[in-house]
Amino acid sequence: MSFEDLRKKIIFALDVSEIEEAKRWVRLLKDHVGLFKVGSQLFTHVGPSIIDMIKQEGRDVFLDLKYHDTPYTVANACKEAVKLGVAMYDLHALGGLAMMRQAVSATDTKAREMGIVKPKVLAVTILTSMDKQDILDIGISHAPEDAVLKLALLGKQAGVDGVVAAPQEVKMIRENCGQDFIIVTPGIRTIKDQKDDQKRTLTPDEALRMGADFMVIGRPIRHAKDPLKVIENILKDMEVAQCQKSYGA
């Protein structure tokens, strides 16, 4: 796998609030990462114009708004995501089977009506900021990994293209949901990084070894004195991991 192929696996978390700051990051990193993640902070402050800006720079968007509402409301929101032309978006698997099914159906229908490639629909399992105690507090008695697998299988049953899950859970999901099921992993940190509010983390090369398709990386790059150097080092580590994986090391 080439550096270019590995680069495409990196999703930069554009977790800023101002449009000018977002532009600076997109222009700096557009040749070094695969996609840009637009989350609730930036989208709430700037609105859909942020999607247009990223696309004008020739890059794709992962719209990370984690839809979670009634099936009807989420389906309508998903139609709007299709109209924005994003490459992928996510919703909460905890919204249930009916909600996810209607979201997938609405996405397929709207994309066909527009004559465009449909965005990938991802189901968020358990947030990487949550551990066993956190999910017990909200009434889920399963261990985090068991809850994640149950939600991933529910998402697959609903027809989603993949899930967002912690890197430690990638291998388990891959074994149960198949090779074509997309797995996006947030909670990515280099060895030198603080975990911040993330509790279930791995390094980029470890996530790649586990079988992740995409890795969301934000703070390790944004907080670096030399962001491009950080990405270069990440890609080198990923290249080694890919070689080891290919040769069964």
C-alpha positions as CSV (number, residue, x, y, z in Angstrom):
1,M,0.0,0.0,0.0
2,S,1.5,3.3,-1.1
3,F,1.8,6.5,1.0
4,E,-1.0,7.9,-1.1
5,D,-3.3,5.0,-0.2
6,L,-2.4,5.4,3.5
7,R,-2.9,9.2,3.3
8,K,-6.5,8.5,2.2
9,K,-7.2,6.7,5.4
10,I,-6.6,9.8,7.5
11,I,-9.6,11.9,8.3
12,F,-8.6,15.3,9.9
13,A,-11.0,16.4,12.6
14,L,-11.7,20.1,11.7
15,D,-12.8,20.9,15.2
16,V,-12.5,24.6,15.1
17,S,-15.2,27.3,15.2
18,E,-14.1,30.0,12.8
19,I,-14.4,29.8,9.0
20,E,-11.0,31.4,8.5
21,E,-9.2,29.0,10.8
22,A,-11.0,26.1,9.0
23,K,-9.8,27.5,5.6
24,R,-6.2,27.6,6.9
25,W,-6.3,24.0,8.0
26,V,-7.9,22.8,4.8
27,R,-5.4,24.6,2.6
28,L,-2.5,23.3,4.7
29,L,-3.6,19.7,4.9
30,K,-5.6,19.0,1.7
31,D,-2.7,17.2,0.0
32,H,-1.8,15.3,3.2
33,V,-5.1,13.7,4.4
34,G,-8.0,11.9,2.8
35,L,-11.1,13.7,4.2
36,F,-12.1,16.5,6.5
37,K,-14.5,15.8,9.4
38,V,-17.0,18.6,10.1
39,G,-18.5,18.2,13.5
40,S,-21.2,19.9,15.5
41,Q,-19.1,22.9,16.7
42,L,-18.0,24.1,13.2
43,F,-21.3,23.2,11.5
44,T,-23.4,25.0,14.1
45,H,-21.2,28.1,13.9
46,V,-20.7,28.3,10.1
47,G,-23.4,26.2,8.5
48,P,-23.4,24.4,5.2
49,S,-21.0,26.9,3.7
50,I,-18.2,25.0,5.3
51,I,-19.0,22.0,3.2
52,D,-18.9,24.1,0.0
53,M,-15.5,25.5,1.0
54,I,-14.0,22.1,1.5
55,K,-15.4,20.8,-1.7
56,Q,-14.1,23.9,-3.6
57,E,-10.6,23.0,-2.3
58,G,-11.1,19.6,-4.0
59,R,-11.6,17.5,-0.8
60,D,-14.4,15.3,0.6
61,V,-16.3,15.7,3.8
62,F,-17.2,13.4,6.6
63,L,-20.3,15.1,8.2
64,D,-20.1,14.1,11.9
65,L,-23.4,15.3,13.3
66,K,-24.4,12.0,14.8
67,Y,-28.1,12.1,14.0
68,H,-30.3,10.7,16.7
69,D,-34.0,11.4,16.6
70,T,-37.3,9.9,15.4
71,P,-36.9,7.8,12.2
72,Y,-38.9,10.4,10.2
73,T,-36.8,13.3,11.5
74,V,-33.5,11.6,10.9
75,A,-34.5,10.4,7.4
76,N,-35.2,14.0,6.4
77,A,-31.9,15.2,7.9
78,C,-30.1,12.5,5.9
79,K,-31.7,13.8,2.7
80,E,-30.2,17.2,3.4
81,A,-26.8,15.6,4.0
82,V,-27.1,14.0,0.5
83,K,-28.0,17.4,-1.0
84,L,-24.8,18.8,0.6
85,G,-22.7,16.3,-1.3
86,V,-20.8,14.9,1.6
87,A,-18.8,11.7,1.2
88,M,-20.0,10.2,4.4
89,Y,-22.1,11.1,7.4
90,D,-23.0,9.4,10.7
91,L,-26.0,8.7,13.0
92,H,-26.3,7.0,16.4
93,A,-26.9,3.3,16.3
94,L,-28.6,3.8,19.7
95,G,-31.4,5.4,17.6
96,G,-32.5,1.9,16.8
97,L,-33.1,-0.4,13.8
98,A,-36.1,1.5,12.4
99,M,-34.3,4.9,12.5
100,M,-31.2,3.5,10.7
101,R,-33.3,1.7,8.1
102,Q,-35.2,4.8,7.2
103,A,-32.0,6.8,7.1
104,V,-30.4,4.3,4.7
105,S,-33.5,4.2,2.5
106,A,-33.8,8.0,2.4
107,T,-30.2,8.4,1.5
108,D,-30.5,5.9,-1.3
109,T,-33.6,7.4,-2.7
110,K,-32.4,11.0,-2.6
111,A,-29.0,10.1,-4.2
112,R,-30.9,8.3,-7.1
113,E,-33.2,11.3,-7.6
114,M,-30.1,13.6,-7.8
115,G,-28.1,11.2,-10.0
116,I,-25.2,11.2,-7.6
117,V,-23.1,8.7,-5.7
118,K,-24.7,8.2,-2.3
119,P,-22.7,9.1,0.8
120,K,-21.6,6.3,3.1
121,V,-23.8,6.0,6.1
122,L,-22.0,5.2,9.3
123,A,-23.5,4.2,12.6
124,V,-21.8,5.5,15.8
125,T,-21.6,2.7,18.4
126,I,-20.2,3.7,21.8
127,L,-18.3,7.0,22.0
128,T,-14.6,6.6,22.6
129,S,-14.9,9.0,25.5
130,M,-17.0,6.5,27.4
131,D,-15.7,3.6,29.5
132,K,-17.5,0.7,31.3
133,Q,-18.7,3.0,34.2
134,D,-20.0,5.6,31.8
135,I,-22.2,3.1,29.9
136,L,-23.4,1.6,33.2
137,D,-24.4,5.0,34.3
138,I,-26.8,5.3,31.3
139,G,-28.3,1.9,31.9
140,I,-26.3,-0.3,29.5
141,S,-25.2,-3.4,31.4
142,H,-23.0,-4.9,28.7
143,A,-19.2,-4.4,28.7
144,P,-18.3,-1.7,26.1
145,E,-17.0,-4.2,23.6
146,D,-20.2,-6.3,23.8
147,A,-22.4,-3.2,23.4
148,V,-20.3,-2.1,20.5
149,L,-20.6,-5.4,18.7
150,K,-24.4,-5.6,19.3
151,L,-24.8,-2.1,17.9
152,A,-22.5,-2.8,14.9
153,L,-24.5,-5.9,14.0
154,L,-27.8,-4.0,14.4
155,G,-26.4,-1.4,12.0
156,K,-25.4,-4.0,9.5
157,Q,-28.9,-5.4,9.7
158,A,-30.3,-2.0,9.0
159,G,-28.1,-1.6,5.9
160,V,-25.5,1.0,7.0
161,D,-22.2,1.0,5.2
162,G,-20.2,0.8,8.4
163,V,-19.6,2.1,11.9
164,V,-17.6,4.5,14.0
165,A,-16.0,2.6,16.8
166,A,-12.9,2.6,19.1
167,P,-9.8,1.1,17.6
168,Q,-9.7,-1.7,20.1
169,E,-13.0,-3.0,18.8
170,V,-12.0,-3.0,15.1
171,K,-10.8,-6.6,14.9
172,M,-14.0,-7.9,16.6
173,I,-16.2,-5.9,14.3
174,R,-14.3,-7.0,11.2
175,E,-14.6,-10.7,12.2
176,N,-18.4,-10.4,12.7
177,C,-19.4,-7.9,10.1
178,G,-17.1,-8.7,7.2
179,Q,-14.4,-7.2,5.1
180,D,-16.6,-4.8,3.2
181,F,-18.0,-3.2,6.3
182,I,-16.4,0.2,6.8
183,I,-14.8,0.9,10.2
184,V,-13.9,4.5,11.1
185,T,-11.9,4.9,14.3
186,P,-11.7,8.1,16.4
187,G,-9.7,8.2,19.6
188,I,-6.5,8.1,17.7
189,R,-3.4,9.3,19.6
190,T,0.3,9.0,19.1
191,I,2.4,7.6,21.9
192,K,3.5,11.2,23.0
193,D,-0.1,12.6,23.1
194,Q,-2.3,13.1,26.0
195,K,-5.6,11.2,25.8
196,D,-7.6,14.3,26.8
197,D,-11.3,13.2,27.1
198,Q,-10.7,10.0,25.2
199,K,-10.6,6.8,27.2
200,R,-10.4,4.0,24.5
201,T,-7.5,5.0,22.3
202,L,-4.7,3.5,20.1
203,T,-2.0,4.8,17.9
204,P,-2.6,5.1,14.1
205,D,-0.4,2.2,13.3
206,E,-2.1,0.0,15.9
207,A,-5.5,0.9,14.5
208,L,-4.3,0.0,11.0
209,R,-3.0,-3.4,12.3
210,M,-6.4,-4.0,13.8
211,G,-8.0,-3.4,10.4
212,A,-9.4,0.1,10.5
213,D,-10.4,1.6,7.2
214,F,-10.2,5.3,8.3
215,M,-8.7,7.0,11.3
216,V,-10.0,10.3,12.7
217,I,-7.1,12.4,13.9
218,G,-7.5,15.9,15.3
219,R,-5.7,17.2,18.3
220,P,-2.4,15.4,17.7
221,I,-2.1,17.3,14.4
222,R,-3.8,20.6,15.4
223,H,-1.8,21.0,18.6
224,A,1.6,20.2,16.9
225,K,4.2,22.8,16.2
226,D,4.8,21.2,12.8
227,P,1.5,19.5,11.7
228,L,2.9,18.2,8.4
229,K,5.8,16.6,10.2
230,V,3.4,14.8,12.5
231,I,1.4,13.5,9.5
232,E,4.6,12.4,7.9
233,N,5.6,10.4,11.0
234,I,2.2,8.9,11.3
235,L,2.3,7.8,7.6
236,K,5.7,6.2,8.2
237,D,4.5,4.3,11.2
238,M,1.4,3.2,9.2
239,E,3.6,2.0,6.4
240,V,5.6,-0.2,8.8
241,A,2.4,-1.5,10.3
242,Q,1.0,-2.3,6.8
243,C,4.1,-4.2,5.9
244,Q,4.0,-6.2,9.1
245,K,0.3,-6.9,8.5
246,S,0.9,-8.0,4.9
247,Y,3.7,-10.4,6.0
248,G,1.9,-11.6,9.1
249,A,4.4,-10.2,11.5
